[in-house]
Structures are given as structure tokens and as C-alpha cells.
Amino acid sequence: MKANEILRLYDEHERRNASFPNYRREEDGSVVRLVDLSGNHSLVSHSDLGPDDADAAIERELAYFKELGKPFEWKLFSHDEPADLSDRLAARGFSLGDEEAIMALDLSESPEGLGSAAGSDVRRVIDEAGFLDYAAVNEQAWPDSAHDGGWLAGVKATILGDPERMSAYVAYADGVPVCASRIEFPEHSPFASLWGGATLEPYRKRGIYTAMLSVRAREAAARGYRFLTIDASPMSRPIAAKHGFQLLCISRPCDSPR
């Protein structure tokens, strides 16, 4: 399937009708928000705005989340309107983060090599011990990020208590946990989404990231999902592209003023 066709489906299922573990979905006019229930950031996942109503919508979201006492992220996409939405958010004090590539893989067309994780020790997290390894890798890979206790607690509750919605994996080298990732399985969507996957620096360029892709791709296909999506960093984007992921658009996190 062509990238523009996948993007239309992505906007429908992963933005307008998004449903994620530990979030409450709400619609307010032309804005769809996901309100955090577990200590993570809340999110504006979709907006359908124009030059005349964008500023009012931004003010409305700021007021709403201020009343809740929650910070939030306005997740901006390169095809969102109006074209100057990022400038409008910045003018209201939002912090604009690094751009990421939204990429998708049609599992019905995925390369044969992506189905193999040969030579790598990748284990699914199924108990407390496995989760401790998952948390340890994240804390080392992202020491300055938002991966705090609340975020990890939400992930733990889902992967151990509701495995139909999320799976987590840890890769080991010489018995040491060196890479952690997860995959989310939203209801009523053809997209499974990939998250994490950072490999600790001494263990990079050994095929571990590719092995993580392979394991999660196999699980998504076995569960009947048509597509995999990933918010790819500059480091992971060429690896994903090599394995058949197509670029859909560019996203950018815009964090609300504190």
C-alpha cells in the first residue's frame, strides 16, 4: 500500500480515534485529547483547525489541562493545519522538541529478513524480574527523559496485567540486559505501534535493534495487525527504512508551558 493511503488510515485510527492503555480519550470540538491516568504526559493527538480558530483551541486546551493540574504534549504533524500551527504553539510558550519520522510497515509486504531474530537473546517480559531488567535499560538509555516512576508503573501495570494491549521485550548480551522495547496493540485499529528499542551504546551495531524489530513484527502479524508504526529517531530511521518501513510524515512534540 502507498504511503499516502497508509497515512489516511493512520490519521483515522491512531490520531482521531486513538485509544491507548492508561489514557482517557476525549473530544472537544476539533481537538482530540488523551488524558493520562498513570503519571505520564497527557496528549493532544489530533486537531482539525484553521487560521480563524487555532488560537482559541490552543487557549482552550491550556485552560483545560491547567484545571486538571496536568502537563500535556500537543503532538504536531507535518500535514496539520494551519501551516503555522507550530509558530502559534511556540508563541503561547510551548517547548518544541526534536522532529521524529512517523514510519509504517505493511506486514503483508514486509521483507523476509525481518521475520528472523537469529543469534540474539530477546525475551518477552512476563514477570517482575523481567520488568526490572526492562526498567534498568530504560533508566540507563534515557537518564534525562520523562521515564520516571509513574511512567514505568503504568507500563508495568499494562504489560503484566493486560498483555492483550501491550508486550515488552528485553534483549540480553552475555546475560546483561542491553536493549528494551515494547509494542502496543490498540483495539479496533489495523496498526500496532513500536516504542523504545534503544540499545546501550557499548552493544550497538550488533543487530540487536533489528532483532527487536523482528520479534515484535512477528507478534503483530500473529495477532492479525496489518501495519506496524514507529516514531523513528534519526538513529533508527535508516534501520527501519532498510526493513521496508515507509515514511508517512514528520511529527514534533510540543510540551505545554509549566
DAKAJO-V860536 format. One record per pair of residues at least 6 apart in sequence whose ideal C-beta (glycine too) atoms are under 8 Angstrom apart, sorted by the first residue. I is the first residue (numbers start at 0). J is the second residue. Records with the same first field share a line. If there is no record, write none. Layout:
# DAKAJO-V860536
I=J ; J
This chain:
# DAKAJO-V860536
0=105 ; 108
2=103 ; 245 ; 246 ; 247
5=103 ; 105 ; 226 ; 245 ; 247
6=78 ; 247 ; 248
8=189 ; 190 ; 226
9=101 ; 103 ; 190 ; 226 ; 228 ; 247
10=45
12=185 ; 187 ; 188 ; 189 ; 190
13=44 ; 185 ; 188 ; 190 ; 192 ; 228
14=31 ; 44 ; 45 ; 76
15=31 ; 44 ; 45
16=187 ; 188
17=24 ; 31 ; 33 ; 44 ; 45 ; 185
18=24 ; 185 ; 186 ; 187 ; 188
19=33 ; 183 ; 185
20=153 ; 157 ; 161 ; 164 ; 165 ; 183
21=35 ; 36 ; 37 ; 39 ; 153 ; 156 ; 157
22=33 ; 34 ; 35 ; 36 ; 41 ; 42
23=33 ; 34 ; 36
24=31 ; 32 ; 33 ; 34
25=31 ; 32 ; 33 ; 34
26=32
27=59 ; 60 ; 63
28=56 ; 59
29=46 ; 47 ; 48 ; 52 ; 56
30=43 ; 45 ; 46 ; 48 ; 56 ; 59 ; 60
31=43 ; 44 ; 45 ; 46
32=41 ; 42 ; 43 ; 44 ; 60 ; 63 ; 71
33=41 ; 42 ; 43 ; 44
34=41 ; 67 ; 69
35=41 ; 42 ; 69
36=153
37=149 ; 150 ; 152 ; 153 ; 156
38=147 ; 148 ; 149 ; 150 ; 152 ; 153
39=145 ; 149 ; 150 ; 153
40=70 ; 71 ; 72 ; 145 ; 254
41=64 ; 67 ; 69 ; 70 ; 71 ; 72
42=71 ; 72 ; 73 ; 74
43=60 ; 71 ; 72 ; 73 ; 74
44=74
46=53 ; 56 ; 73 ; 79 ; 84
47=80
48=56 ; 79 ; 80 ; 81 ; 84
49=80 ; 81
50=81 ; 83
53=81 ; 84 ; 87
54=87
57=73 ; 87 ; 88 ; 91
58=91
60=71 ; 73 ; 255
61=91 ; 255 ; 256
64=70 ; 71 ; 255
70=254 ; 255 ; 257
71=254 ; 255
72=252 ; 253 ; 254 ; 255
73=88 ; 93 ; 252 ; 253 ; 255
74=250 ; 251 ; 252 ; 253
75=84 ; 85 ; 88 ; 95 ; 250 ; 251 ; 252 ; 253
76=101 ; 248 ; 249 ; 250 ; 251
77=248 ; 249 ; 250
78=248
81=87
85=95 ; 251 ; 253
88=95 ; 253
89=95 ; 253
91=256
92=255 ; 256
93=253 ; 254 ; 255 ; 256
94=253 ; 254 ; 256
95=251 ; 252 ; 253
96=251 ; 252 ; 253 ; 254
97=232 ; 251 ; 252
98=249 ; 250 ; 251
99=230 ; 231 ; 232 ; 249 ; 250 ; 251 ; 252
100=230 ; 231 ; 236 ; 246 ; 249 ; 250
101=228 ; 229 ; 230 ; 231 ; 246 ; 247 ; 248 ; 249 ; 250
102=228 ; 229 ; 231 ; 236 ; 239 ; 240 ; 244 ; 245 ; 246 ; 247
103=190 ; 226 ; 227 ; 228 ; 229 ; 244 ; 245 ; 247
104=113 ; 216 ; 226 ; 227 ; 228 ; 239 ; 242 ; 243 ; 244 ; 245
105=225 ; 226 ; 243 ; 245
106=216 ; 219 ; 220 ; 224 ; 225 ; 226 ; 227
107=225
108=243
109=216 ; 220 ; 242 ; 243
110=242 ; 243
112=242
113=209 ; 212 ; 213 ; 216 ; 242 ; 243
114=213 ; 216 ; 217
115=213
116=209 ; 210 ; 211 ; 213 ; 214
118=206 ; 210
119=170 ; 206 ; 207 ; 210
120=170 ; 171 ; 172
121=168 ; 169 ; 170 ; 171 ; 210 ; 211 ; 214
122=129 ; 168 ; 169 ; 170 ; 171
123=129 ; 166 ; 167 ; 168 ; 214
124=130 ; 132 ; 133 ; 158 ; 159 ; 166 ; 167 ; 168 ; 169
125=159
126=159
127=159
129=167 ; 169
130=155 ; 158 ; 159 ; 167
132=169 ; 171 ; 176 ; 179
133=154 ; 167 ; 169 ; 176 ; 179
134=151 ; 155
135=176
136=169 ; 176 ; 177 ; 178 ; 179 ; 197 ; 199
137=146 ; 151 ; 179 ; 195 ; 197
138=146
139=199
140=179 ; 197 ; 198 ; 199
141=197
154=165 ; 167 ; 181
157=164 ; 165
158=165 ; 166 ; 167 ; 181
163=184
164=183 ; 184 ; 185 ; 186
165=181 ; 182 ; 183 ; 184
166=181 ; 182 ; 184 ; 215 ; 218
167=179 ; 180 ; 181 ; 182
168=179 ; 180 ; 181 ; 182 ; 211 ; 214 ; 215
169=176 ; 178 ; 179
170=176 ; 177 ; 178 ; 179 ; 198 ; 207 ; 210 ; 211
171=177
172=202 ; 205 ; 207
177=198 ; 199 ; 201 ; 202 ; 207
178=196 ; 197 ; 198 ; 199 ; 202 ; 207 ; 208 ; 211
179=195 ; 196 ; 197
180=193 ; 194 ; 195 ; 196 ; 211 ; 215
181=193 ; 194 ; 195
182=191 ; 192 ; 193 ; 194 ; 215 ; 218 ; 219
183=191 ; 192 ; 194
184=191 ; 219 ; 222 ; 224
185=191 ; 192
189=224 ; 225 ; 226
190=224 ; 225 ; 226 ; 227 ; 228
191=215 ; 218 ; 219 ; 222 ; 224 ; 226 ; 227 ; 228
192=227 ; 228 ; 229
193=212 ; 215 ; 227 ; 228 ; 229
194=230
196=208 ; 211 ; 212 ; 235
198=205 ; 207 ; 208
208=235 ; 238
209=238 ; 242
212=238 ; 239 ; 242
215=227
216=227
219=227
227=244
228=247
229=235 ; 239 ; 244
230=250
231=239 ; 244
240=246
